[in-house]
Amino acid sequence: IDNSIVESFGGGGKTCITARVYPKLAVGNDARLYVFNNGSSAVTLSKLTAWSMRKPSIN
């Protein structure tokens, strides 16, 4: 594993989204969030909680 995996949990832990990311520094106004759905119905994001994270330590 090359430390490029991010997992996000929602729906009280009932939903998990796993993605490979190769991030650049995103601070303040440079940070972005995109929400999308490849399904057949609309998605509404009613609440989002985000936390700051330390810089990763890669062994």
C-alpha distance matrix in Angstrom:
0.0 3.8 5.8 7.7 8.3 11.8 13.8 17.6 20.2 23.8 27.0 27.1 23.6 24.6 22.5 18.8 17.3 13.7 13.0 10.8 12.5 13.3 16.0 19.2 21.3 23.2 26.1 29.3 30.6 27.7 25.5 25.4 24.6 24.9 25.6 26.1 26.8 26.6 29.0 32.8 33.9 33.8 31.4 32.8 30.8 33.2 31.3 28.3 27.2 24.9 23.9 23.3 20.1 19.7 17.9 14.3 13.9 10.9 11.1
3.8 0.0 3.8 5.6 7.9 11.4 14.3 17.9 20.9 24.5 27.9 28.1 24.9 26.1 23.7 19.9 18.0 14.3 12.7 9.8 10.5 10.3 13.0 15.9 18.1 20.4 23.3 26.7 28.0 24.9 23.0 23.3 22.9 23.5 24.8 25.5 26.7 26.7 29.5 33.2 34.2 33.8 31.4 32.6 30.4 32.9 30.9 27.7 26.6 23.9 22.8 21.7 18.5 17.8 15.5 12.1 11.9 8.8 9.8
5.8 3.8 0.0 3.8 5.7 8.5 11.5 14.9 18.0 21.6 25.1 25.2 22.1 23.7 21.4 17.7 15.9 12.5 11.2 8.8 8.9 9.3 11.1 14.1 15.9 17.8 20.4 23.7 25.3 22.4 20.2 20.7 20.3 21.3 22.5 23.7 25.1 25.6 28.3 32.0 32.6 31.9 29.2 30.1 27.6 29.9 27.7 24.3 23.0 20.2 19.0 18.0 14.8 14.3 12.3 8.9 9.5 7.2 9.4
7.7 5.6 3.8 0.0 3.8 6.7 10.2 13.3 16.8 20.1 23.7 24.3 21.4 22.7 19.9 16.2 13.7 10.4 8.1 5.2 5.2 6.2 8.6 12.0 14.3 15.8 18.9 22.0 23.1 20.1 17.9 17.8 17.3 18.0 19.3 20.3 21.9 22.3 25.2 28.9 29.5 28.8 26.3 27.3 25.1 27.7 25.8 22.5 21.7 19.0 18.5 17.6 15.0 15.2 13.2 10.6 12.1 10.4 12.9
8.3 7.9 5.7 3.8 0.0 3.8 6.7 10.1 13.3 16.7 20.2 20.8 17.8 18.9 16.2 12.5 10.3 6.9 5.7 4.6 6.2 8.9 10.7 14.4 16.4 17.1 20.0 22.7 23.8 21.1 18.4 17.8 16.6 17.0 17.6 18.5 19.6 20.2 22.7 26.4 26.9 26.4 23.8 24.9 22.7 25.2 23.4 20.3 19.6 17.4 17.2 17.2 14.8 15.7 14.6 12.0 13.8 12.5 14.8
11.8 11.4 8.5 6.7 3.8 0.0 3.8 6.7 10.1 13.5 17.1 17.7 15.0 16.5 13.8 10.2 8.1 5.8 5.4 6.3 6.9 10.0 10.6 14.2 15.5 15.5 18.0 20.3 21.5 19.3 16.1 15.4 13.8 14.5 14.9 16.3 17.7 18.9 21.3 24.9 24.9 24.0 21.0 21.8 19.3 21.6 19.6 16.5 15.8 13.8 13.9 14.3 12.4 14.2 13.9 11.9 14.4 14.1 16.8
13.8 14.3 11.5 10.2 6.7 3.8 0.0 3.8 6.7 10.2 13.6 14.2 11.3 12.7 10.2 6.7 5.6 4.4 6.5 8.9 10.3 13.7 14.2 17.6 18.7 18.1 20.3 22.1 23.3 21.5 18.0 16.9 14.5 14.9 14.4 15.7 16.4 17.8 19.6 23.2 23.0 22.2 19.2 19.9 17.6 19.7 17.8 15.1 14.5 13.3 13.9 15.2 13.8 16.1 16.5 14.7 17.0 17.0 19.4
17.6 17.9 14.9 13.3 10.1 6.7 3.8 0.0 3.8 6.8 10.5 11.3 9.2 10.8 8.2 5.6 5.1 6.5 8.5 11.5 12.3 15.7 15.5 18.6 19.2 17.9 19.6 20.8 21.9 20.6 16.9 15.5 12.6 13.1 12.1 13.7 14.6 16.7 18.2 21.4 20.7 19.6 16.3 16.6 14.0 15.9 14.0 11.5 11.2 10.7 12.1 14.2 13.8 16.7 17.7 16.6 19.4 19.9 22.5
20.2 20.9 18.0 16.8 13.3 10.1 6.7 3.8 0.0 3.8 7.2 7.6 5.4 7.4 5.6 4.5 6.4 8.9 11.7 14.9 16.0 19.5 19.3 22.3 22.7 21.1 22.5 23.3 24.4 23.6 19.8 18.3 15.1 15.4 13.6 15.0 15.3 17.5 18.1 21.1 20.0 19.1 15.8 15.9 13.5 14.8 12.9 11.2 11.1 11.7 13.3 16.1 16.0 19.1 20.6 19.5 22.1 22.8 25.1
23.8 24.5 21.6 20.1 16.7 13.5 10.2 6.8 3.8 0.0 3.8 5.5 5.2 6.4 5.1 6.4 8.3 11.6 14.3 17.8 18.7 22.1 21.7 24.5 24.7 22.7 23.8 24.0 24.8 24.4 20.6 18.7 15.3 15.2 12.7 14.1 14.1 16.7 16.8 19.3 17.6 16.6 13.1 12.9 10.8 11.7 10.3 9.6 10.3 12.1 14.5 17.7 18.3 21.7 23.4 22.7 25.5 26.4 28.8
27.0 27.9 25.1 23.7 20.2 17.1 13.6 10.5 7.2 3.8 0.0 3.8 5.4 5.2 5.7 8.7 11.1 14.6 17.5 21.1 22.3 25.8 25.4 28.1 28.3 26.2 27.1 27.0 27.7 27.6 23.8 21.7 18.2 17.8 14.9 15.8 15.1 17.6 16.9 18.9 16.9 16.1 13.0 12.6 11.2 11.5 10.8 11.3 12.4 14.9 17.4 20.9 21.7 25.1 27.0 26.3 29.0 29.9 32.2
27.1 28.1 25.2 24.3 20.8 17.7 14.2 11.3 7.6 5.5 3.8 0.0 3.8 5.6 7.6 10.0 13.0 16.0 19.1 22.5 23.6 27.0 26.5 29.2 29.2 27.2 27.8 27.9 29.0 29.0 25.2 23.6 20.3 20.4 17.9 19.2 18.7 21.2 20.5 22.6 20.6 19.9 16.7 16.0 14.1 13.7 12.2 12.5 12.5 15.0 16.9 20.4 21.1 24.3 26.6 25.8 28.3 29.4 31.4
23.6 24.9 22.1 21.4 17.8 15.0 11.3 9.2 5.4 5.2 5.4 3.8 0.0 3.8 5.6 7.1 10.5 13.1 16.5 19.8 21.2 24.7 24.6 27.6 27.9 26.3 27.3 27.9 29.1 28.6 24.8 23.3 20.0 20.1 17.7 18.8 18.3 20.3 20.0 22.5 21.2 20.8 17.6 17.6 15.7 16.1 14.5 13.9 13.7 15.3 16.7 19.9 19.9 22.9 24.9 23.6 25.8 26.6 28.5
24.6 26.1 23.7 22.7 18.9 16.5 12.7 10.8 7.4 6.4 5.2 5.6 3.8 0.0 3.8 6.8 10.3 13.3 16.8 20.3 22.2 25.9 26.1 29.3 29.9 28.3 29.7 30.2 31.0 30.4 26.6 24.6 21.1 20.5 17.7 18.0 16.7 18.3 17.5 19.9 18.8 19.0 16.2 16.8 15.8 16.5 15.8 15.7 16.3 18.0 19.9 23.1 23.1 26.1 27.7 26.3 28.5 28.9 30.7
22.5 23.7 21.4 19.9 16.2 13.8 10.2 8.2 5.6 5.1 5.7 7.6 5.6 3.8 0.0 3.8 6.8 10.1 13.4 17.0 18.9 22.6 23.0 26.2 27.1 25.5 27.2 27.8 28.4 27.5 23.8 21.6 18.0 17.1 14.4 14.5 13.4 15.0 14.7 17.5 16.6 16.7 13.9 14.9 13.9 15.4 14.8 14.3 15.3 16.6 18.7 21.6 21.5 24.6 25.8 24.4 26.9 27.1 29.1
18.8 19.9 17.7 16.2 12.5 10.2 6.7 5.6 4.5 6.4 8.7 10.0 7.1 6.8 3.8 0.0 3.8 6.5 10.0 13.5 15.6 19.3 19.9 23.3 24.3 23.1 25.1 26.2 26.9 25.6 21.9 20.0 16.7 16.0 13.9 14.2 13.6 15.0 15.5 18.8 18.4 18.4 15.5 16.7 15.2 17.2 16.1 14.7 15.2 15.6 17.3 19.7 19.2 22.0 22.9 21.2 23.5 23.5 25.6
17.3 18.0 15.9 13.7 10.3 8.1 5.6 5.1 6.4 8.3 11.1 13.0 10.5 10.3 6.8 3.8 0.0 3.8 6.6 10.3 12.3 16.1 16.8 20.2 21.6 20.5 22.8 24.1 24.5 22.9 19.3 17.2 14.1 13.1 11.4 11.6 11.5 12.8 14.2 17.7 17.7 17.4 14.7 16.1 14.6 17.2 16.4 14.6 15.3 15.1 16.9 18.9 18.3 21.0 21.4 19.8 22.4 22.1 24.5
13.7 14.3 12.5 10.4 6.9 5.8 4.4 6.5 8.9 11.6 14.6 16.0 13.1 13.3 10.1 6.5 3.8 0.0 3.8 7.1 9.7 13.4 14.8 18.4 20.2 19.7 22.4 24.2 24.7 22.6 19.4 17.6 15.0 14.3 13.5 13.7 13.9 14.5 16.5 20.2 20.7 20.5 18.0 19.5 17.9 20.6 19.4 17.2 17.5 16.5 17.6 18.9 17.6 19.8 19.6 17.6 19.9 19.1 21.4
13.0 12.7 11.2 8.1 5.7 5.4 6.5 8.5 11.7 14.3 17.5 19.1 16.5 16.8 13.4 10.0 6.6 3.8 0.0 3.8 6.3 10.0 11.6 15.3 17.5 17.3 20.3 22.4 22.7 20.2 17.2 15.5 13.5 12.8 12.9 13.1 14.0 14.5 17.2 20.9 21.5 21.1 18.7 20.3 18.6 21.6 20.5 18.0 18.4 16.8 17.9 18.5 17.2 19.1 18.3 16.5 18.9 17.9 20.5
10.8 9.8 8.8 5.2 4.6 6.3 8.9 11.5 14.9 17.8 21.1 22.5 19.8 20.3 17.0 13.5 10.3 7.1 3.8 0.0 3.8 7.0 9.5 13.2 15.9 16.4 19.8 22.3 22.7 19.8 17.3 16.1 14.9 14.6 15.5 15.8 17.0 17.2 20.2 23.9 24.7 24.2 22.0 23.5 21.8 24.8 23.5 20.7 20.7 18.6 19.1 19.1 17.2 18.5 17.0 14.9 17.0 15.6 18.1
12.5 10.5 8.9 5.2 6.2 6.9 10.3 12.3 16.0 18.7 22.3 23.6 21.2 22.2 18.9 15.6 12.3 9.7 6.3 3.8 0.0 3.8 5.8 9.5 12.2 12.8 16.3 19.0 19.4 16.3 14.1 13.4 13.0 13.3 15.0 16.1 18.0 18.7 21.9 25.4 25.9 24.9 22.6 23.6 21.6 24.5 23.0 19.8 19.7 17.2 17.4 16.8 15.1 16.2 14.5 13.0 15.5 14.5 17.6
13.3 10.3 9.3 6.2 8.9 10.0 13.7 15.7 19.5 22.1 25.8 27.0 24.7 25.9 22.6 19.3 16.1 13.4 10.0 7.0 3.8 0.0 3.8 6.9 10.2 11.8 15.4 18.5 18.9 15.5 14.0 14.1 14.6 15.3 17.7 18.8 21.1 21.7 25.1 28.5 29.1 27.9 25.6 26.5 24.4 27.2 25.6 22.3 22.0 19.0 18.9 17.5 15.6 16.0 13.5 12.4 14.7 13.5 16.6
16.0 13.0 11.1 8.6 10.7 10.6 14.2 15.5 19.3 21.7 25.4 26.5 24.6 26.1 23.0 19.9 16.8 14.8 11.6 9.5 5.8 3.8 0.0 3.8 6.5 8.0 11.6 14.8 15.4 12.0 10.6 11.4 12.5 14.1 16.9 18.7 21.5 22.6 26.0 29.2 29.3 27.7 25.2 25.5 23.1 25.6 23.8 20.3 19.9 16.6 16.3 14.6 13.1 13.7 11.4 11.2 14.1 13.9 17.5
19.2 15.9 14.1 12.0 14.4 14.2 17.6 18.6 22.3 24.5 28.1 29.2 27.6 29.3 26.2 23.3 20.2 18.4 15.3 13.2 9.5 6.9 3.8 0.0 3.8 6.1 9.6 13.0 13.5 9.9 9.7 11.3 13.5 15.4 18.7 20.8 23.9 25.2 28.6 31.6 31.6 29.7 27.2 27.3 24.8 27.2 25.3 21.8 21.3 17.9 17.4 15.1 14.0 14.2 11.6 12.5 15.3 15.5 19.1
21.3 18.1 15.9 14.3 16.4 15.5 18.7 19.2 22.7 24.7 28.3 29.2 27.9 29.9 27.1 24.3 21.6 20.2 17.5 15.9 12.2 10.2 6.5 3.8 0.0 3.8 6.3 10.0 11.3 8.2 8.3 11.0 13.6 16.3 19.6 22.2 25.5 27.3 30.5 33.4 32.9 30.7 28.0 27.6 24.7 26.7 24.5 20.9 20.0 16.4 15.5 12.8 12.1 12.1 10.0 11.9 14.9 16.0 19.7
23.2 20.4 17.8 15.8 17.1 15.5 18.1 17.9 21.1 22.7 26.2 27.2 26.3 28.3 25.5 23.1 20.5 19.7 17.3 16.4 12.8 11.8 8.0 6.1 3.8 0.0 3.8 6.9 7.9 5.1 4.5 7.7 10.6 13.6 17.0 19.9 23.3 25.5 28.5 31.2 30.4 27.9 25.2 24.5 21.6 23.4 21.3 17.9 17.2 13.9 13.6 11.3 11.7 12.8 11.7 13.9 17.3 18.7 22.4
26.1 23.3 20.4 18.9 20.0 18.0 20.3 19.6 22.5 23.8 27.1 27.8 27.3 29.7 27.2 25.1 22.8 22.4 20.3 19.8 16.3 15.4 11.6 9.6 6.3 3.8 0.0 3.8 6.3 5.3 5.4 9.2 12.2 15.7 18.8 22.1 25.6 28.1 30.9 33.4 32.2 29.5 26.6 25.3 22.2 23.5 21.2 17.8 16.8 13.4 12.8 10.2 11.5 12.5 12.2 15.1 18.5 20.4 24.2
29.3 26.7 23.7 22.0 22.7 20.3 22.1 20.8 23.3 24.0 27.0 27.9 27.9 30.2 27.8 26.2 24.1 24.2 22.4 22.3 19.0 18.5 14.8 13.0 10.0 6.9 3.8 0.0 3.8 5.5 5.8 9.2 12.1 15.6 18.6 22.1 25.7 28.4 31.0 33.2 31.7 28.6 25.8 24.1 21.0 21.9 19.7 16.8 16.0 13.2 13.2 11.3 13.5 15.1 15.4 18.4 21.9 24.0 27.7
30.6 28.0 25.3 23.1 23.8 21.5 23.3 21.9 24.4 24.8 27.7 29.0 29.1 31.0 28.4 26.9 24.5 24.7 22.7 22.7 19.4 18.9 15.4 13.5 11.3 7.9 6.3 3.8 0.0 3.8 5.5 7.9 11.2 14.2 17.5 20.7 24.4 27.1 29.7 31.7 30.2 27.1 24.6 23.0 20.4 21.6 20.0 17.4 17.4 15.1 15.8 14.4 16.6 18.4 18.3 21.1 24.6 26.3 30.1
27.7 24.9 22.4 20.1 21.1 19.3 21.5 20.6 23.6 24.4 27.6 29.0 28.6 30.4 27.5 25.6 22.9 22.6 20.2 19.8 16.3 15.5 12.0 9.9 8.2 5.1 5.3 5.5 3.8 0.0 3.8 6.5 10.3 13.1 16.7 19.6 23.3 25.6 28.6 30.8 29.8 26.9 24.5 23.5 20.9 22.7 21.1 18.2 18.3 15.5 16.1 14.4 15.8 17.3 16.6 18.9 22.4 23.7 27.5
25.5 23.0 20.2 17.9 18.4 16.1 18.0 16.9 19.8 20.6 23.8 25.2 24.8 26.6 23.8 21.9 19.3 19.4 17.2 17.3 14.1 14.0 10.6 9.7 8.3 4.5 5.4 5.8 5.5 3.8 0.0 3.8 7.1 10.4 13.7 16.9 20.5 23.0 25.8 28.2 27.1 24.3 21.6 20.6 17.8 19.6 17.8 14.7 14.8 12.0 12.9 11.7 13.2 15.3 15.1 17.1 20.7 22.1 25.9
25.4 23.3 20.7 17.8 17.8 15.4 16.9 15.5 18.3 18.7 21.7 23.6 23.3 24.6 21.6 20.0 17.2 17.6 15.5 16.1 13.4 14.1 11.4 11.3 11.0 7.7 9.2 9.2 7.9 6.5 3.8 0.0 3.8 6.7 10.1 13.2 16.9 19.4 22.2 24.5 23.4 20.6 18.1 17.4 14.9 17.2 16.0 13.3 14.2 12.1 13.9 13.7 15.2 17.8 17.6 19.0 22.7 23.7 27.5
24.6 22.9 20.3 17.3 16.6 13.8 14.5 12.6 15.1 15.3 18.2 20.3 20.0 21.1 18.0 16.7 14.1 15.0 13.5 14.9 13.0 14.6 12.5 13.5 13.6 10.6 12.2 12.1 11.2 10.3 7.1 3.8 0.0 3.8 6.6 10.0 13.6 16.4 18.9 21.3 20.1 17.4 14.6 14.1 11.6 14.2 13.2 10.6 12.1 10.7 13.2 14.0 15.4 18.4 18.6 19.6 23.3 24.1 27.7
24.9 23.5 21.3 18.0 17.0 14.5 14.9 13.1 15.4 15.2 17.8 20.4 20.1 20.5 17.1 16.0 13.1 14.3 12.8 14.6 13.3 15.3 14.1 15.4 16.3 13.6 15.7 15.6 14.2 13.1 10.4 6.7 3.8 0.0 3.8 6.5 10.2 12.9 15.6 17.8 16.9 14.5 12.1 12.4 10.8 14.1 14.0 12.1 14.3 13.6 16.4 17.4 18.6 21.6 21.6 22.0 25.6 26.0 29.5
25.6 24.8 22.5 19.3 17.6 14.9 14.4 12.1 13.6 12.7 14.9 17.9 17.7 17.7 14.4 13.9 11.4 13.5 12.9 15.5 15.0 17.7 16.9 18.7 19.6 17.0 18.8 18.6 17.5 16.7 13.7 10.1 6.6 3.8 0.0 3.8 7.1 10.4 12.5 14.7 13.5 11.1 8.5 9.2 8.0 11.7 12.2 11.0 13.8 14.0 17.2 18.9 20.1 23.4 23.7 23.9 27.3 27.7 31.0
26.1 25.5 23.7 20.3 18.5 16.3 15.7 13.7 15.0 14.1 15.8 19.2 18.8 18.0 14.5 14.2 11.6 13.7 13.1 15.8 16.1 18.8 18.7 20.8 22.2 19.9 22.1 22.1 20.7 19.6 16.9 13.2 10.0 6.5 3.8 0.0 3.8 6.7 9.1 11.4 10.8 9.1 7.6 9.7 9.9 13.7 14.9 14.3 17.2 17.5 20.6 22.4 23.3 26.4 26.5 26.2 29.5 29.5 32.6
26.8 26.7 25.1 21.9 19.6 17.7 16.4 14.6 15.3 14.1 15.1 18.7 18.3 16.7 13.4 13.6 11.5 13.9 14.0 17.0 18.0 21.1 21.5 23.9 25.5 23.3 25.6 25.7 24.4 23.3 20.5 16.9 13.6 10.2 7.1 3.8 0.0 3.8 5.4 8.0 8.0 7.5 6.7 10.0 11.1 14.7 16.3 16.2 19.2 19.9 23.1 25.1 25.8 28.9 29.1 28.5 31.6 31.4 34.2
26.6 26.7 25.6 22.3 20.2 18.9 17.8 16.7 17.5 16.7 17.6 21.2 20.3 18.3 15.0 15.0 12.8 14.5 14.5 17.2 18.7 21.7 22.6 25.2 27.3 25.5 28.1 28.4 27.1 25.6 23.0 19.4 16.4 12.9 10.4 6.7 3.8 0.0 3.8 6.9 8.7 9.6 9.9 13.5 14.9 18.4 20.0 19.8 22.6 23.1 26.1 27.9 28.2 31.1 31.0 30.0 32.9 32.3 34.9
29.0 29.5 28.3 25.2 22.7 21.3 19.6 18.2 18.1 16.8 16.9 20.5 20.0 17.5 14.7 15.5 14.2 16.5 17.2 20.2 21.9 25.1 26.0 28.6 30.5 28.5 30.9 31.0 29.7 28.6 25.8 22.2 18.9 15.6 12.5 9.1 5.4 3.8 0.0 3.8 5.9 8.1 9.1 12.9 15.0 18.1 20.2 20.6 23.5 24.6 27.7 29.9 30.4 33.5 33.7 32.7 35.6 35.0 37.6
32.8 33.2 32.0 28.9 26.4 24.9 23.2 21.4 21.1 19.3 18.9 22.6 22.5 19.9 17.5 18.8 17.7 20.2 20.9 23.9 25.4 28.5 29.2 31.6 33.4 31.2 33.4 33.2 31.7 30.8 28.2 24.5 21.3 17.8 14.7 11.4 8.0 6.9 3.8 0.0 3.8 7.0 9.5 13.2 16.0 18.9 21.4 22.4 25.6 27.1 30.4 32.7 33.5 36.7 37.0 36.2 39.1 38.7 41.3
33.9 34.2 32.6 29.5 26.9 24.9 23.0 20.7 20.0 17.6 16.9 20.6 21.2 18.8 16.6 18.4 17.7 20.7 21.5 24.7 25.9 29.1 29.3 31.6 32.9 30.4 32.2 31.7 30.2 29.8 27.1 23.4 20.1 16.9 13.5 10.8 8.0 8.7 5.9 3.8 0.0 3.8 6.6 10.0 13.1 15.6 18.5 19.9 23.3 25.1 28.6 31.2 32.3 35.7 36.3 35.8 39.0 38.9 41.6
33.8 33.8 31.9 28.8 26.4 24.0 22.2 19.6 19.1 16.6 16.1 19.9 20.8 19.0 16.7 18.4 17.4 20.5 21.1 24.2 24.9 27.9 27.7 29.7 30.7 27.9 29.5 28.6 27.1 26.9 24.3 20.6 17.4 14.5 11.1 9.1 7.5 9.6 8.1 7.0 3.8 0.0 3.8 6.7 10.1 12.6 15.7 17.2 20.8 22.6 26.2 28.7 30.2 33.7 34.4 34.3 37.6 37.8 40.8
31.4 31.4 29.2 26.3 23.8 21.0 19.2 16.3 15.8 13.1 13.0 16.7 17.6 16.2 13.9 15.5 14.7 18.0 18.7 22.0 22.6 25.6 25.2 27.2 28.0 25.2 26.6 25.8 24.6 24.5 21.6 18.1 14.6 12.1 8.5 7.6 6.7 9.9 9.1 9.5 6.6 3.8 0.0 3.8 6.6 9.4 12.1 13.5 17.0 18.9 22.5 25.2 26.7 30.2 31.1 31.1 34.4 34.8 37.8
32.8 32.6 30.1 27.3 24.9 21.8 19.9 16.6 15.9 12.9 12.6 16.0 17.6 16.8 14.9 16.7 16.1 19.5 20.3 23.5 23.6 26.5 25.5 27.3 27.6 24.5 25.3 24.1 23.0 23.5 20.6 17.4 14.1 12.4 9.2 9.7 10.0 13.5 12.9 13.2 10.0 6.7 3.8 0.0 3.8 5.9 9.1 11.1 14.8 17.1 20.8 23.6 25.6 29.2 30.5 30.8 34.3 35.1 38.2
30.8 30.4 27.6 25.1 22.7 19.3 17.6 14.0 13.5 10.8 11.2 14.1 15.7 15.8 13.9 15.2 14.6 17.9 18.6 21.8 21.6 24.4 23.1 24.8 24.7 21.6 22.2 21.0 20.4 20.9 17.8 14.9 11.6 10.8 8.0 9.9 11.1 14.9 15.0 16.0 13.1 10.1 6.6 3.8 0.0 3.8 5.8 7.3 11.0 13.3 17.1 19.9 22.0 25.7 27.2 27.6 31.1 32.2 35.4
33.2 32.9 29.9 27.7 25.2 21.6 19.7 15.9 14.8 11.7 11.5 13.7 16.1 16.5 15.4 17.2 17.2 20.6 21.6 24.8 24.5 27.2 25.6 27.2 26.7 23.4 23.5 21.9 21.6 22.7 19.6 17.2 14.2 14.1 11.7 13.7 14.7 18.4 18.1 18.9 15.6 12.6 9.4 5.9 3.8 0.0 3.8 7.0 10.5 13.5 17.2 20.3 22.8 26.5 28.4 29.1 32.6 34.0 37.1
31.3 30.9 27.7 25.8 23.4 19.6 17.8 14.0 12.9 10.3 10.8 12.2 14.5 15.8 14.8 16.1 16.4 19.4 20.5 23.5 23.0 25.6 23.8 25.3 24.5 21.3 21.2 19.7 20.0 21.1 17.8 16.0 13.2 14.0 12.2 14.9 16.3 20.0 20.2 21.4 18.5 15.7 12.1 9.1 5.8 3.8 0.0 3.8 6.8 10.1 13.6 16.9 19.4 23.2 25.4 26.2 29.6 31.3 34.4
28.3 27.7 24.3 22.5 20.3 16.5 15.1 11.5 11.2 9.6 11.3 12.5 13.9 15.7 14.3 14.7 14.6 17.2 18.0 20.7 19.8 22.3 20.3 21.8 20.9 17.9 17.8 16.8 17.4 18.2 14.7 13.3 10.6 12.1 11.0 14.3 16.2 19.8 20.6 22.4 19.9 17.2 13.5 11.1 7.3 7.0 3.8 0.0 3.8 6.5 10.2 13.3 15.8 19.5 21.6 22.5 25.9 27.7 30.8
27.2 26.6 23.0 21.7 19.6 15.8 14.5 11.2 11.1 10.3 12.4 12.5 13.7 16.3 15.3 15.2 15.3 17.5 18.4 20.7 19.7 22.0 19.9 21.3 20.0 17.2 16.8 16.0 17.4 18.3 14.8 14.2 12.1 14.3 13.8 17.2 19.2 22.6 23.5 25.6 23.3 20.8 17.0 14.8 11.0 10.5 6.8 3.8 0.0 3.8 6.9 10.5 13.0 16.7 19.2 20.2 23.5 25.6 28.6
24.9 23.9 20.2 19.0 17.4 13.8 13.3 10.7 11.7 12.1 14.9 15.0 15.3 18.0 16.6 15.6 15.1 16.5 16.8 18.6 17.2 19.0 16.6 17.9 16.4 13.9 13.4 13.2 15.1 15.5 12.0 12.1 10.7 13.6 14.0 17.5 19.9 23.1 24.6 27.1 25.1 22.6 18.9 17.1 13.3 13.5 10.1 6.5 3.8 0.0 3.8 6.9 9.4 13.2 15.5 16.7 20.2 22.3 25.5
23.9 22.8 19.0 18.5 17.2 13.9 13.9 12.1 13.3 14.5 17.4 16.9 16.7 19.9 18.7 17.3 16.9 17.6 17.9 19.1 17.4 18.9 16.3 17.4 15.5 13.6 12.8 13.2 15.8 16.1 12.9 13.9 13.2 16.4 17.2 20.6 23.1 26.1 27.7 30.4 28.6 26.2 22.5 20.8 17.1 17.2 13.6 10.2 6.9 3.8 0.0 3.8 6.3 9.9 12.7 14.2 17.4 20.0 23.1
23.3 21.7 18.0 17.6 17.2 14.3 15.2 14.2 16.1 17.7 20.9 20.4 19.9 23.1 21.6 19.7 18.9 18.9 18.5 19.1 16.8 17.5 14.6 15.1 12.8 11.3 10.2 11.3 14.4 14.4 11.7 13.7 14.0 17.4 18.9 22.4 25.1 27.9 29.9 32.7 31.2 28.7 25.2 23.6 19.9 20.3 16.9 13.3 10.5 6.9 3.8 0.0 3.8 6.9 9.6 11.8 15.1 17.9 21.2
20.1 18.5 14.8 15.0 14.8 12.4 13.8 13.8 16.0 18.3 21.7 21.1 19.9 23.1 21.5 19.2 18.3 17.6 17.2 17.2 15.1 15.6 13.1 14.0 12.1 11.7 11.5 13.5 16.6 15.8 13.2 15.2 15.4 18.6 20.1 23.3 25.8 28.2 30.4 33.5 32.3 30.2 26.7 25.6 22.0 22.8 19.4 15.8 13.0 9.4 6.3 3.8 0.0 3.8 6.5 8.2 11.4 14.2 17.4
19.7 17.8 14.3 15.2 15.7 14.2 16.1 16.7 19.1 21.7 25.1 24.3 22.9 26.1 24.6 22.0 21.0 19.8 19.1 18.5 16.2 16.0 13.7 14.2 12.1 12.8 12.5 15.1 18.4 17.3 15.3 17.8 18.4 21.6 23.4 26.4 28.9 31.1 33.5 36.7 35.7 33.7 30.2 29.2 25.7 26.5 23.2 19.5 16.7 13.2 9.9 6.9 3.8 0.0 3.8 6.1 8.7 12.0 15.0
17.9 15.5 12.3 13.2 14.6 13.9 16.5 17.7 20.6 23.4 27.0 26.6 24.9 27.7 25.8 22.9 21.4 19.6 18.3 17.0 14.5 13.5 11.4 11.6 10.0 11.7 12.2 15.4 18.3 16.6 15.1 17.6 18.6 21.6 23.7 26.5 29.1 31.0 33.7 37.0 36.3 34.4 31.1 30.5 27.2 28.4 25.4 21.6 19.2 15.5 12.7 9.6 6.5 3.8 0.0 3.8 6.6 9.5 12.9
14.3 12.1 8.9 10.6 12.0 11.9 14.7 16.6 19.5 22.7 26.3 25.8 23.6 26.3 24.4 21.2 19.8 17.6 16.5 14.9 13.0 12.4 11.2 12.5 11.9 13.9 15.1 18.4 21.1 18.9 17.1 19.0 19.6 22.0 23.9 26.2 28.5 30.0 32.7 36.2 35.8 34.3 31.1 30.8 27.6 29.1 26.2 22.5 20.2 16.7 14.2 11.8 8.2 6.1 3.8 0.0 3.8 6.2 9.6
13.9 11.9 9.5 12.1 13.8 14.4 17.0 19.4 22.1 25.5 29.0 28.3 25.8 28.5 26.9 23.5 22.4 19.9 18.9 17.0 15.5 14.7 14.1 15.3 14.9 17.3 18.5 21.9 24.6 22.4 20.7 22.7 23.3 25.6 27.3 29.5 31.6 32.9 35.6 39.1 39.0 37.6 34.4 34.3 31.1 32.6 29.6 25.9 23.5 20.2 17.4 15.1 11.4 8.7 6.6 3.8 0.0 3.8 6.4
10.9 8.8 7.2 10.4 12.5 14.1 17.0 19.9 22.8 26.4 29.9 29.4 26.6 28.9 27.1 23.5 22.1 19.1 17.9 15.6 14.5 13.5 13.9 15.5 16.0 18.7 20.4 24.0 26.3 23.7 22.1 23.7 24.1 26.0 27.7 29.5 31.4 32.3 35.0 38.7 38.9 37.8 34.8 35.1 32.2 34.0 31.3 27.7 25.6 22.3 20.0 17.9 14.2 12.0 9.5 6.2 3.8 0.0 3.8
11.1 9.8 9.4 12.9 14.8 16.8 19.4 22.5 25.1 28.8 32.2 31.4 28.5 30.7 29.1 25.6 24.5 21.4 20.5 18.1 17.6 16.6 17.5 19.1 19.7 22.4 24.2 27.7 30.1 27.5 25.9 27.5 27.7 29.5 31.0 32.6 34.2 34.9 37.6 41.3 41.6 40.8 37.8 38.2 35.4 37.1 34.4 30.8 28.6 25.5 23.1 21.2 17.4 15.0 12.9 9.6 6.4 3.8 0.0
